[in-house]
Amino acid sequence: MKIQYRLSRLAVLASFGLSVVFPTAAQLPASPSAAVPTTNDPAQNPLFATVNGKEITRNDFHAAYSNYLRQKFFHGQVPQAQLDQARQEVTDQLINRVLHQEEIVRRDVKPDLEDVEKRLQGYERRYANSPMWMQQRERLLPGLREQLSQQSQQSRLEAMVKVVALPSPEQVRAYYDRTPELFTEPEKLRLHSILLAVDPSSPREAWDAALREGQAIVKRIRSGADFSEQARLFSRDPSAENGGDMGYLHLGMMPDTLQAKLDSFKLGEVADPIEMLQGIGIFRLDERIPPKLQPFEAVSGRAKDLLIRDLQDKAWTDLQAKLRSEAKIILFDNPTAGAQ
């Protein structure tokens, strides 16, 4: 038995942007490149792998691999260092697809036909005015309905596997104790700023002029000028109307160039001007509030939800590991050697 993607039909679907995908990262989109041949001749389409006797051909792999690269690397070029990882991910996903389908059959998982029809109607409405869709509609609908049905079965299988027992209060507390980083408020900083705006496309001369202006402002403030007044006069940041007060910020809320220098800032001191994407920035660190672990009583509900999510993810991962360990998988030679 071969894994069939109905390549030519799905290539036309892809031209409409109808990329039918399984709902989790463990599954591949099923809209391969139109350039992949559709022959079933074993001589022209040798095997890539067999999974419990079910065949995955080279064409199947190339279709999935091409689509994966388009999805993840929209520019079409994969960094050399990531090629091996990409090939392995596609291989794993193709194998998992077969194993999941076998599990769907074993558990007799039915698709949600009402939802499938609603989604089909959505496609019909979306492309109602497309002459190409109307021309290809009768040929495409059966394959699209099948793909949506498989997607529905996959979702239902996951939902079925992820039904886990509710954790006890003791388990929730233990989870909180062993993952304190999930319940710790990050360090907060209160900053004042002045932004001398410079268009990113401006010549170097404009940046140098803004830097000199920033240095002059810093000198004035260090000599006694009021920071807030200087901010109102010269800053183009929204905080200017508040005298440059940016309020409390935490890691991840600030530009990378500023983030990299925060550790060297001293409380109450005006730092040297910093060149950033938007222009030249001048900053004063007013307060540094250290990270704080939130008490269990305040986050017990969130801890319970996160633990349930982790238990569900583990149940799904454990099933996949079990299916892989029990499967007979034969991989043939590398079909992408030298390809990208």
C-alpha positions as CSV (number, residue, x, y, z in Angstrom):
1,M,0.0,0.0,0.0
2,K,1.4,3.4,-1.0
3,I,0.9,6.8,0.7
4,Q,-1.0,8.8,-1.9
5,Y,-1.1,12.6,-1.8
6,R,-2.9,13.0,-5.2
7,L,-0.1,15.2,-6.3
8,S,-1.5,16.7,-9.4
9,R,-4.8,17.6,-7.8
10,L,-3.1,19.1,-4.7
11,A,-0.7,21.1,-6.9
12,V,-3.8,22.8,-8.4
13,L,-5.2,23.3,-4.9
14,A,-1.9,24.9,-3.9
15,S,-2.3,27.4,-6.8
16,F,-5.4,28.7,-5.0
17,G,-3.6,28.9,-1.7
18,L,-5.6,25.9,-0.4
19,S,-2.8,24.5,1.7
20,V,-4.5,21.7,3.7
21,V,-2.4,20.9,6.8
22,F,-2.6,18.7,9.7
23,P,-3.2,20.7,12.9
24,T,0.0,20.0,14.7
25,A,3.7,20.5,14.2
26,A,4.0,16.7,13.9
27,Q,2.2,16.8,10.5
28,L,3.1,18.1,7.1
29,P,1.1,20.3,4.9
30,A,-0.4,18.3,2.0
31,S,0.1,20.7,-0.8
32,P,3.4,19.6,-2.6
33,S,5.2,21.3,-5.4
34,A,3.6,21.1,-8.8
35,A,7.0,20.1,-10.2
36,V,7.0,16.7,-8.5
37,P,6.2,13.9,-11.0
38,T,3.1,11.8,-10.4
39,T,4.2,8.5,-11.9
40,N,3.6,5.3,-10.1
41,D,6.2,3.4,-12.1
42,P,8.6,1.9,-9.4
43,A,11.5,2.4,-11.8
44,Q,10.9,6.1,-12.0
45,N,9.6,6.6,-8.5
46,P,11.6,4.3,-6.2
47,L,10.9,3.8,-2.5
48,F,12.0,6.3,0.1
49,A,10.8,4.2,3.1
50,T,8.4,1.6,4.2
51,V,6.4,1.8,7.5
52,N,4.8,-1.5,8.6
53,G,4.8,-2.5,4.9
54,K,3.2,0.8,3.7
55,E,5.3,2.5,1.0
56,I,6.5,6.1,0.9
57,T,8.0,6.9,-2.4
58,R,10.7,9.3,-3.4
59,N,8.1,11.5,-5.0
60,D,6.1,11.6,-1.8
61,F,9.3,12.7,0.1
62,H,10.2,15.3,-2.5
63,A,6.7,16.7,-2.5
64,A,6.6,17.0,1.3
65,Y,10.2,18.3,1.5
66,S,9.6,21.0,-1.1
67,N,6.4,22.1,0.7
68,Y,8.2,22.1,4.0
69,L,11.0,24.4,2.7
70,R,8.4,26.8,1.2
71,Q,6.5,26.9,4.5
72,K,9.5,27.4,6.8
73,F,11.9,29.2,4.5
74,F,9.7,31.5,2.4
75,H,12.7,32.8,0.4
76,G,13.3,29.2,-0.8
77,Q,16.9,28.9,0.4
78,V,17.7,26.8,3.5
79,P,20.9,27.6,5.4
80,Q,23.3,24.8,4.9
81,A,23.5,24.1,8.6
82,Q,19.8,23.4,8.7
83,L,19.5,21.1,5.8
84,D,20.1,17.9,7.7
85,Q,17.6,19.0,10.4
86,A,15.0,19.8,7.7
87,R,15.4,16.4,6.0
88,Q,15.1,14.6,9.4
89,E,12.0,16.6,10.3
90,V,10.3,15.7,7.0
91,T,11.3,12.1,7.4
92,D,9.9,11.9,10.9
93,Q,6.7,13.7,9.8
94,L,6.1,11.3,6.9
95,I,6.6,8.3,9.2
96,N,4.4,9.7,11.9
97,R,1.7,10.4,9.3
98,V,1.5,6.7,8.4
99,L,1.6,5.6,12.1
100,H,-1.1,8.1,13.0
101,Q,-3.3,6.9,10.2
102,E,-2.9,3.4,11.4
103,E,-3.8,4.4,14.9
104,I,-6.9,6.3,13.5
105,V,-8.0,3.1,11.8
106,R,-7.3,1.0,14.9
107,R,-9.3,3.3,17.1
108,D,-12.0,3.7,14.5
109,V,-11.7,7.5,14.7
110,K,-14.4,9.2,12.5
111,P,-14.1,12.7,11.0
112,D,-16.4,15.5,12.1
113,L,-18.4,15.5,8.8
114,E,-20.4,18.6,9.7
115,D,-17.2,20.6,10.3
116,V,-15.7,19.2,7.1
117,E,-18.7,20.4,5.1
118,K,-18.5,23.9,6.8
119,R,-14.9,24.2,5.8
120,L,-15.7,23.1,2.2
121,Q,-18.4,25.8,2.1
122,G,-15.8,28.3,3.2
123,Y,-13.6,27.4,0.3
124,E,-16.6,27.6,-2.0
125,R,-17.4,31.2,-0.8
126,R,-13.8,32.3,-0.9
127,Y,-13.2,31.2,-4.5
128,A,-16.7,31.7,-5.9
129,N,-15.5,34.4,-8.3
130,S,-12.5,32.5,-9.5
131,P,-12.8,31.2,-13.0
132,M,-10.0,28.7,-12.4
133,W,-11.7,27.4,-9.3
134,M,-15.0,26.9,-11.2
135,Q,-13.2,25.2,-14.0
136,Q,-11.3,22.8,-11.6
137,R,-13.9,22.6,-8.9
138,E,-15.4,19.1,-9.7
139,R,-11.9,17.6,-9.9
140,L,-10.6,19.3,-6.8
141,L,-13.5,18.8,-4.3
142,P,-13.1,15.1,-3.7
143,G,-9.5,15.4,-2.8
144,L,-10.1,18.5,-0.7
145,R,-12.9,16.7,1.2
146,E,-10.6,13.8,1.8
147,Q,-7.8,16.0,3.1
148,L,-10.1,17.9,5.4
149,S,-11.5,14.6,6.7
150,Q,-8.1,13.3,7.5
151,Q,-7.3,16.6,9.2
152,S,-10.5,16.2,11.3
153,Q,-9.5,12.6,12.2
154,Q,-6.1,13.7,13.2
155,S,-7.5,16.4,15.5
156,R,-9.9,13.9,17.1
157,L,-7.2,11.4,17.6
158,E,-5.1,14.0,19.4
159,A,-8.1,15.1,21.5
160,M,-8.7,11.5,22.4
161,V,-5.1,10.8,23.5
162,K,-4.9,14.0,25.4
163,V,-7.7,13.2,27.8
164,V,-5.8,13.0,31.1
165,A,-6.7,12.7,34.7
166,L,-7.0,16.0,36.6
167,P,-3.9,16.5,38.8
168,S,-4.3,16.5,42.5
169,P,-3.5,19.6,44.6
170,E,-0.3,17.9,45.7
171,Q,0.8,17.3,42.1
172,V,0.1,21.0,41.3
173,R,2.1,22.2,44.2
174,A,5.0,19.9,43.2
175,Y,4.9,21.2,39.7
176,Y,5.1,24.8,41.0
177,D,8.1,23.9,43.2
178,R,10.1,22.3,40.4
179,T,9.3,25.0,37.7
180,P,9.7,28.3,39.6
181,E,10.8,30.1,36.4
182,L,7.3,29.8,35.1
183,F,5.9,31.7,38.1
184,T,8.6,34.4,38.5
185,E,7.9,38.0,37.6
186,P,10.9,39.1,35.5
187,E,13.1,42.0,36.5
188,K,11.5,45.4,35.9
189,L,13.3,48.6,35.0
190,R,12.0,52.1,35.1
191,L,13.6,54.2,32.5
192,H,13.6,57.8,31.2
193,S,14.5,58.3,27.6
194,I,15.2,60.8,24.8
195,L,15.0,59.7,21.2
196,L,16.7,61.7,18.5
197,A,14.9,60.2,15.5
198,V,16.9,59.3,12.4
199,D,15.4,57.6,9.3
200,P,17.1,54.2,9.0
201,S,17.9,55.0,5.3
202,S,19.6,58.3,6.1
203,P,23.3,58.7,5.2
204,R,26.0,58.2,7.8
205,E,26.4,62.0,8.1
206,A,22.8,62.3,9.5
207,W,23.5,59.6,12.1
208,D,26.8,61.2,13.1
209,A,25.1,64.6,13.5
210,A,22.4,63.1,15.7
211,L,25.1,61.4,17.8
212,R,26.9,64.6,18.3
213,E,23.6,66.3,19.3
214,G,22.9,63.4,21.8
215,Q,26.3,63.8,23.3
216,A,25.7,67.5,23.8
217,I,22.3,66.7,25.5
218,V,24.0,64.2,27.8
219,K,26.6,66.7,28.7
220,R,24.0,69.3,29.6
221,I,22.0,66.9,31.8
222,R,25.2,65.7,33.6
223,S,25.9,69.4,34.2
224,G,22.6,69.9,35.9
225,A,20.0,70.4,33.1
226,D,16.6,68.7,33.8
227,F,16.2,65.4,31.9
228,S,12.4,65.8,31.6
229,E,12.7,69.2,30.1
230,Q,15.3,68.0,27.6
231,A,13.0,65.1,26.7
232,R,10.1,67.4,26.0
233,L,12.3,69.7,23.9
234,F,14.1,67.2,21.8
235,S,12.7,63.6,22.1
236,R,10.5,62.1,19.3
237,D,9.5,59.2,21.5
238,P,5.9,59.0,22.7
239,S,7.2,59.2,26.2
240,A,8.4,62.8,25.5
241,E,5.0,64.3,26.8
242,N,5.7,62.6,30.1
243,G,9.2,64.0,30.3
244,G,10.7,60.9,28.9
245,D,9.2,58.6,31.5
246,M,8.8,55.1,29.9
247,G,7.3,53.5,33.0
248,Y,8.3,50.0,34.1
249,L,9.6,47.7,31.4
250,H,10.9,44.1,31.6
251,L,13.2,42.0,29.5
252,G,11.9,41.5,25.9
253,M,10.1,44.9,25.8
254,M,13.2,46.9,24.8
255,P,15.2,47.1,21.6
256,D,18.1,44.6,21.5
257,T,20.8,47.3,21.3
258,L,19.4,48.8,24.6
259,Q,18.9,45.4,26.2
260,A,22.5,44.5,25.7
261,K,23.7,47.6,27.6
262,L,21.3,47.5,30.6
263,D,23.6,45.6,32.9
264,S,26.1,48.4,32.7
265,F,23.6,51.1,33.6
266,K,23.9,52.6,37.1
267,L,20.9,53.9,39.0
268,G,20.3,57.6,38.5
269,E,23.0,58.1,35.9
270,V,22.5,59.2,32.3
271,A,24.2,56.7,30.0
272,D,26.1,57.6,26.8
273,P,24.0,57.9,23.7
274,I,23.1,54.6,22.0
275,E,22.6,54.1,18.2
276,M,19.4,52.2,17.7
277,L,17.1,51.4,14.7
278,Q,14.9,54.4,15.2
279,G,17.8,56.9,15.9
280,I,20.0,57.9,18.8
281,G,18.7,57.0,22.3
282,I,19.6,58.6,25.6
283,F,18.6,56.7,28.8
284,R,18.5,57.1,32.5
285,L,17.9,54.1,34.8
286,D,15.7,55.2,37.7
287,E,14.7,52.0,39.4
288,R,15.6,48.3,39.1
289,I,13.1,45.8,40.7
290,P,14.6,42.3,41.0
291,P,12.7,39.1,39.8
292,K,10.0,38.0,42.2
293,L,8.6,34.5,42.6
294,Q,4.8,34.8,42.9
295,P,3.3,32.9,45.9
296,F,1.7,29.6,45.1
297,E,-1.7,30.8,46.3
298,A,-1.7,33.5,43.7
299,V,-0.9,31.3,40.7
300,S,-2.3,27.9,41.7
301,G,-4.9,28.0,38.9
302,R,-2.3,28.8,36.3
303,A,0.0,26.1,37.7
304,K,-2.8,23.6,37.3
305,D,-3.5,24.6,33.7
306,L,0.2,24.5,32.8
307,L,0.5,21.0,34.4
308,I,-2.5,19.7,32.5
309,R,-1.0,21.0,29.3
310,D,2.3,19.3,30.0
311,L,0.5,16.0,30.9
312,Q,-1.4,16.2,27.6
313,D,1.7,16.9,25.6
314,K,3.4,14.0,27.3
315,A,0.5,11.7,26.6
316,W,0.8,12.6,22.9
317,T,4.6,12.2,22.8
318,D,4.4,8.9,24.6
319,L,1.9,7.6,22.1
320,Q,4.2,8.6,19.2
321,A,7.2,7.0,20.9
322,K,5.2,3.8,21.4
323,L,4.1,3.6,17.8
324,R,7.6,4.2,16.6
325,S,9.1,1.6,18.9
326,E,6.6,-1.1,17.7
327,A,6.8,-0.2,14.0
328,K,8.9,-1.8,11.3
329,I,10.5,1.1,9.5
330,I,12.9,0.7,6.6
331,L,14.7,3.8,5.2
332,F,16.4,3.7,1.9
333,D,19.2,5.9,0.6
334,N,19.2,9.7,1.1
335,P,17.0,11.2,-1.6
336,T,18.2,14.8,-1.1
337,A,21.9,14.4,-1.3
338,G,23.2,17.7,-2.8
339,A,19.6,19.0,-3.1
340,Q,18.0,22.1,-1.5
